Amino acid sequence: MTSQAVLDALIIGTGFAGVGMAVQLQEAGIDNYLVLERAGDVGGVWRDNVYPGAACDVPSHLYSYSFAQNPAWSRKFAAQPEIHRYVRDCAQRFGVTAKTRFHSEVASAAFDAATGLWTVFLTDGTEFRSRALITAMGQLSQPAMPRVPGMERFKGEVFHSATWRHDIDLTGKRVAVVGTGASAIQFVPEIVPKVKSLVLFQRSAPYVIPKGDRAYHALEKLAFAQAALLQSGSRAVQFLVHESRALAFTSLNKLMKVMELQFKFNLRRQIKDPVLRKTLTPDYPMGCKRILLSNNYYPALAQPHVSVVSGAVQAVDATGVIGPDGRHHEVDVIIYGTGFKATEFLNPLQITGLNGVSLQERWKQGAEAYLGITVSGFPNLFMLYGPNTNLGHSSIILMLEAQMGYIRQCVSRLLADKLRYLNVKQGAEQRFNADLQKQLKQSVWQGGCTSWYVNEAGRNVANWPGFTVTYRLRTQRPDWNDYQQAS
Ligand SMILES: Cc1cc2nc3c(=O)[nH]c(=O)nc-3n(C[C@H](O)[C@H](O)[C@H](O)COP(=O)(O)OP(=O)(O)OC[C@H]3O[C@@H](n4cnc5c(N)ncnc54)[C@H](O)[C@@H]3O)c2cc1C
């Protein structure tokens, strides 16, 4: 166990959130911070998700930091290696890598009211003390494996898309894919040409619309690099296009009909077999689950050696997968494209606040926070990509940057006024969440589907029900009246 000097801020995680937050602290003149990362490199989901075809589905000019725009993006929707390189370059360029302690997994954190400090413990017992604790652990950083009877008995190869096994050659193999979410629709078309057969188990069909992707011409990239206005202009146009879509998800659900037409046209054009088309037609309102973008998913499923099985997998045995109709599908490899434990915020971290209250206990009915950032009873704890700050319509980085600005002001205030702690008032947090849940009731996400936005109790703990601009305005400046300030 090591005893360290007291830090001003401690950040957990080095995805887009953690790296950006560190840059913001530095800009505010706060250098006495440390970043902890359980892996050996920065990048978050873009370090981990190395499956074939991994790419963003928000245009890269918008899916990048506003303070580090990148004229060199090779295409409109960059692929994983390029996005990972970008995060890594930013971390290096802004000096964040040097402030990061890698292979350092945080196990727990406890707040001491007398000193106003967090004590943070790594899994190896190492201990740190800090005034502010900033979690940047992502919503999609813990892969979710389904609980299928007999799955441990399978004798072939098994892996999850977020821990892709590149050492397993899929050429000529019989492969089962479980899940049809955002990852599956990206990797399935990539592996279909090499496998002997592929059976795709689909619990519910996703809405897939075309991806307006293309490579940027060398001259375009040169123009973006030479004229900053062009680069910002491209970002601004993409911002407006995406922002306008928020209406369809939240208050004006009828606007979704336009995208639905696009979906129907796409499906009809790419899938000629009426039976398969029916199988691939979702039975819930569009937008209720994440809308997916792809040009090659449907054509891949139309291949003769590919079959789609609707319904939940019944069981797995030594040689294959038993589908919902009881039919046994013999396979060599099972790939789980079953997503992430998105509603289990900050798990499995044990966080203890004032009076020994555990955050997990507090969140038993579902995670919630004030502005998705602070929780009453957990002073000096600030979250990035916390509860209800996910989006269905635009770049998460817009939300993250709003949070970074807010947290930066809170940490500056703590230090400048030598406060012991800032604790959001319970009333402010409750009012905020009552209003938020009311707005979510009108959203398309309440359309009756099961999605990773909604927890087991039926509460949407993931999404922000509005424009990113509204969120930015709400987080522009902390309202100190909402906080108990202890000195
Ligand atoms: C495949 C994929 C594609 C996506 N595409 C898009 C897209 O196109 N547009 C979009 O807006 N969003 C997209 N997202 C959502 C994405 O999660 C966010 O955009 C964003 O990258 C989140 O960044 P983050 O830093 O908050 O979290 P992450 O990137 O998840 O980073 C969290 C970091 O915390 C570390 N960590 C976690 N727990 C601990 C611990 N206990 N101790 C130490 N370190 C810990 C992790 O190792 C990781 O490095 C995508 C997500 C995935 C998985």
The ligand as an SDF file (V2000), in Angstrom:
LIG
                    3D

 53 58  0  0  0  0  0  0  0  0999 V2000
  -18.1720    0.2500  -30.6470 C   0  0  0  0  0  0  0  0  0  0  0  0
  -18.6940    1.5820  -30.1720 C   0  0  0  0  0  0  0  0  0  0  0  0
  -18.9690    2.5740  -31.0960 C   0  0  0  0  0  0  0  0  0  0  0  0
  -19.4290    3.8240  -30.6640 C   0  0  0  0  0  0  0  0  0  0  0  0
  -19.6880    4.7850  -31.6060 N   0  0  0  0  0  0  0  0  0  0  0  0
  -20.1090    5.9960  -31.1990 C   0  0  0  0  0  0  0  0  0  0  0  0
  -20.3690    7.0340  -32.1540 C   0  0  0  0  0  0  0  0  0  0  0  0
  -20.2340    6.8590  -33.3530 O   0  0  0  0  0  0  0  0  0  0  0  0
  -20.8090    8.2280  -31.6920 N   0  0  0  0  0  0  0  0  0  0  0  0
  -20.9860    8.4600  -30.3710 C   0  0  0  0  0  0  0  0  0  0  0  0
  -21.3590    9.5730  -30.0140 O   0  0  0  0  0  0  0  0  0  0  0  0
  -20.7480    7.5110  -29.4550 N   0  0  0  0  0  0  0  0  0  0  0  0
  -20.3200    6.2890  -29.8330 C   0  0  0  0  0  0  0  0  0  0  0  0
  -20.0820    5.3160  -28.8970 N   0  0  0  0  0  0  0  0  0  0  0  0
  -20.3030    5.6090  -27.4650 C   0  0  0  0  0  0  0  0  0  0  0  0
  -18.9740    5.8520  -26.7320 C   0  0  0  0  0  0  0  0  0  0  0  0
  -19.0870    5.1150  -25.5520 O   0  0  0  0  0  0  0  0  0  0  0  0
  -18.7620    7.3420  -26.4320 C   0  0  0  0  0  0  0  0  0  0  0  0
  -18.8560    8.0770  -27.6230 O   0  0  0  0  0  0  0  0  0  0  0  0
  -17.4050    7.6980  -25.8340 C   0  0  0  0  0  0  0  0  0  0  0  0
  -16.3480    7.1050  -26.5440 O   0  0  0  0  0  0  0  0  0  0  0  0
  -17.3300    7.3860  -24.3740 C   0  0  0  0  0  0  0  0  0  0  0  0
  -16.1030    7.7960  -23.8650 O   0  0  0  0  0  0  0  0  0  0  0  0
  -15.7890    7.6760  -22.3200 P   0  0  0  0  0  0  0  0  0  0  0  0
  -14.4150    8.2010  -22.1370 O   0  0  0  0  0  0  0  0  0  0  0  0
  -16.8860    8.2800  -21.5530 O   0  0  0  0  0  0  0  0  0  0  0  0
  -15.8580    6.1240  -22.0000 O   0  0  0  0  0  0  0  0  0  0  0  0
  -14.9470    4.8420  -22.5030 P   0  0  0  0  0  0  0  0  0  0  0  0
  -14.4760    5.1140  -23.8560 O   0  0  0  0  0  0  0  0  0  0  0  0
  -15.8050    3.7040  -22.2190 O   0  0  0  0  0  0  0  0  0  0  0  0
  -13.7220    4.9110  -21.5290 O   0  0  0  0  0  0  0  0  0  0  0  0
  -13.7920    4.5180  -20.1870 C   0  0  0  0  0  0  0  0  0  0  0  0
  -12.3950    4.2150  -19.6920 C   0  0  0  0  0  0  0  0  0  0  0  0
  -12.4270    3.9720  -18.2890 O   0  0  0  0  0  0  0  0  0  0  0  0
  -11.5970    2.8640  -17.9850 C   0  0  0  0  0  0  0  0  0  0  0  0
  -12.0960    2.2580  -16.7520 N   0  0  0  0  0  0  0  0  0  0  0  0
  -13.3330    1.7550  -16.5160 C   0  0  0  0  0  0  0  0  0  0  0  0
  -13.4270    1.3030  -15.2590 N   0  0  0  0  0  0  0  0  0  0  0  0
  -12.2240    1.5300  -14.6750 C   0  0  0  0  0  0  0  0  0  0  0  0
  -11.7130    1.3000  -13.3700 C   0  0  0  0  0  0  0  0  0  0  0  0
  -12.4460    0.7190  -12.4170 N   0  0  0  0  0  0  0  0  0  0  0  0
  -10.4430    1.6790  -13.1140 N   0  0  0  0  0  0  0  0  0  0  0  0
   -9.6670    2.2650  -14.0620 C   0  0  0  0  0  0  0  0  0  0  0  0
  -10.1160    2.5070  -15.3160 N   0  0  0  0  0  0  0  0  0  0  0  0
  -11.3760    2.1490  -15.6160 C   0  0  0  0  0  0  0  0  0  0  0  0
  -11.7570    1.9520  -19.1960 C   0  0  0  0  0  0  0  0  0  0  0  0
  -10.6900    1.0370  -19.3160 O   0  0  0  0  0  0  0  0  0  0  0  0
  -11.7800    2.9790  -20.3300 C   0  0  0  0  0  0  0  0  0  0  0  0
  -10.4990    3.2710  -20.8130 O   0  0  0  0  0  0  0  0  0  0  0  0
  -19.6290    4.0590  -29.2880 C   0  0  0  0  0  0  0  0  0  0  0  0
  -19.3810    3.0370  -28.3690 C   0  0  0  0  0  0  0  0  0  0  0  0
  -18.9170    1.8090  -28.8010 C   0  0  0  0  0  0  0  0  0  0  0  0
  -18.6600    0.7230  -27.7880 C   0  0  0  0  0  0  0  0  0  0  0  0
  1  2  1  0
  2  3  1  0
  2 52  2  0
  3  4  2  0
  4  5  1  0
  4 50  1  0
  5  6  2  0
  6  7  1  0
  6 13  1  0
  7  8  2  0
  7  9  1  0
  9 10  1  0
 10 11  2  0
 10 12  1  0
 12 13  2  0
 13 14  1  0
 14 15  1  0
 14 50  1  0
 15 16  1  0
 16 17  1  0
 16 18  1  0
 18 19  1  0
 18 20  1  0
 20 21  1  0
 20 22  1  0
 22 23  1  0
 23 24  1  0
 24 25  2  0
 24 26  1  0
 24 27  1  0
 27 28  1  0
 28 29  2  0
 28 30  1  0
 28 31  1  0
 31 32  1  0
 32 33  1  0
 33 34  1  0
 33 48  1  0
 34 35  1  0
 35 36  1  0
 35 46  1  0
 36 37  1  0
 36 45  1  0
 37 38  2  0
 38 39  1  0
 39 40  1  0
 39 45  2  0
 40 41  1  0
 40 42  2  0
 42 43  1  0
 43 44  2  0
 44 45  1  0
 46 47  1  0
 46 48  1  0
 48 49  1  0
 50 51  2  0
 51 52  1  0
 52 53  1  0
M  END
$$$$
